[in-house]
Amino acid sequence: MMTARTPFAHTHPDHPESFEQWERLLGEGGHLEAVAQRAEAFAAQAFSEGAAFWPVLAALMGRWHDLGKFSDDFQGYLRASATSGGDSHTGEVRGKVDHTSAGAQHAMTVLPPPLSALLAYPIAGHHAGLLDGLATGACLKARLTKSVPDWRHSAPDELLEAPAIGLPKILGTTREELAFNLAFATRMLFSCLVDADFLATEAFMNPQQAAQRPSGQMDFTALDRHLADHMRQRFGDASGMVAEARAEVLAACIKAAEGQPGLYSLTVPTGGGKTLASLAFALRHAACNGLGRVIYAIPFTSIIEQNAETFREVFEAFDADLDELILEHHSNFDPDRETVRSRLASENWDAPLVVTTNVQLFESLFANRTSRCRKLHRIAGSVIILDEVQTLPVTLLEPCLKALRLLVEQYGCTVVLCTATQPAIEYRDEFKIGLPKATPIIADAPALYRRLKRVEVRDAGTLDCAQLAERMMKSEQALAIVSTRKHAADLYSALKGMADTEGCFHLSAAMTPNHRSARLDTIRQCLKEGRPCRVVATQLIEAGVDVDFPVVWRSLAGLDSIAQAAGRCNREGKREGAITWVFRPDESEPRFCGR
């Protein structure tokens, strides 16, 4: 029986003045146990090394995360907030109440290092975010030395007891590496706690919304089987050089998928069918190894929209709602397509197939805010397809590669480095931050490139905008890719002066996502119908955008950019004599972007 002296976690939103309806802190079904059970389950899935240790630590973290709520001050605040319409769960963020420092202080008192810090950081930050250890402002040290209201008199002794826990070996050959690995483990525990706390609170405060979340594990064997049927129906009768090469790529992916989790590379020329082949690998690999989800990380939103639409077409007839199966998570996602399920899934990536940006993925790996870190524990135990991996930012390469290596070695992930132009990021004496050698999915990539050679790359010399526009006019369909928006705008202006504007198109990253997607759809339709189609674009069209021109012009750039541009030329291999011209912009031209 509950009384006014029963310690509570939350008031009831529909019965704020009836404490009989409030959520208890203790007991079966109480908030602390609900969070502990969820956090324990999340940690069991997230940590592959020291498997027995981490769930025990996570459960302890869940039981101690709200110790400050046992204080008379907090319980009084809770009763006051019930009549004033306050929200106790977010009160600390607004500075009204501190119920998290107590648990962090208790962990530091009763646990040995580094276990004490492993719990103190997540507990202290489970509302406001992970804190720095020492800083001039808010930091963990300040929280640990802070005077908090007395809470111990109301907390049962058995709740506060610390079980004997032996710390598993934390991998790391240097002090720096050990520190990085410990910090990553702390952030993973933080993710387990904040997601468990959000979900447990939601289940009490908003059970209708909680019921909209997915329940149970998706059957990846069924998804794999559905994709295989789709590929047979759509491409089974295809013939020709390109179709045969794509079939071989698909077969290689399916064969490699039966291997153990680890680091793989998929090196396929543009137009080689790597999008669906890599998906086939991921689904089969997840089914064979019991992995939890597939994360498709892509550098450009233009490719995300394209790939997500491809995946929806594949699974349109699958026996599950698309918003339950596929989560498209990026800043440019069309709000008109958002559903309750997709919005909830975007909070913590609780979906079988996540299509997202590199920014979303890597920010989640290094974030400190609760909203970004909730999804981290669900990245563990996943198949991560890094599409167009050559676009990883050089200035952030070291932390990105460290995190990828750690996900593979300690968190049960498989990472696939997927591109037509593999970057040199493998470990070597002069590149000590590199990744271990990846298992190649394509055994003889050079032979595949020779078979899929569909275009000649030639030097066009130096061309100004007028000269290039004149040459583009000689082809009914042509694509010019330049390196800056200014150059693209100048070239497009010159082209419009010579051609019917109805058949001329301009693409750049300055366009809104909806405008850019609509423009690409129009371009593809023109190409399909054989109508005049002359396009001027920045390099956003190079990586992964599915268009096929008989001739392509590319301003001088790195070999990887030229190779990607050539992939937009004769993509289907149905033309003879297709050429990608490389030209040097005329630097003396007044409109040249460098002036």
Secondary structure, DSSP 8 states (H G I E B T S, - for coil): ---TTS-EEE--SS-TT-GGGSEESSSTTSHHHHHHHHHHHHHHHH--TTTTHHHHHHHHHHHHTTGGGGSHHHHHHHHHHHHHT--TTTTTTTTS---SHHHHHHHHHHS-TTHHHHHHHHHHHTTT----SS-SSS-HHHHHT------GGGS-HHHH------------SSHHHHHHHHHHHHHHHHHHHHHHHHHHHHHHH-HHHHTTS--S---HHHHHHHHHHHHHHHHTT--SHHHHHHHHHHHHHHHHTTS-SSEEEEE--TTS-HHHHHHHHHHHHHHHHT--EEEEEES-HHHHHHHHHHHHHHTTTSSS-HHHHEEEESTT--GGG--HHHHHHHHHT-SSEEEEEHHHHHHHHH--SHHHHTTHHHHTTEEEEEETGGGS-GGGHHHHHHHHHHHHHHS--EEEEEESS--S-B-BTTBTT-B---EESSTTHHHHHHHT---EEEEEEEE-HHHHHHHHTTSSEEEEE-SSHHHHHHHHHHHHTTS-GGGEEEE-TTS-HHHHHHHHHHHHHHHHHT--EEEEE-GGGTSS----BSEEEEES--HHHHHHHHTTBSTTS--SS-EEEEEEE-TTSTT-TT-
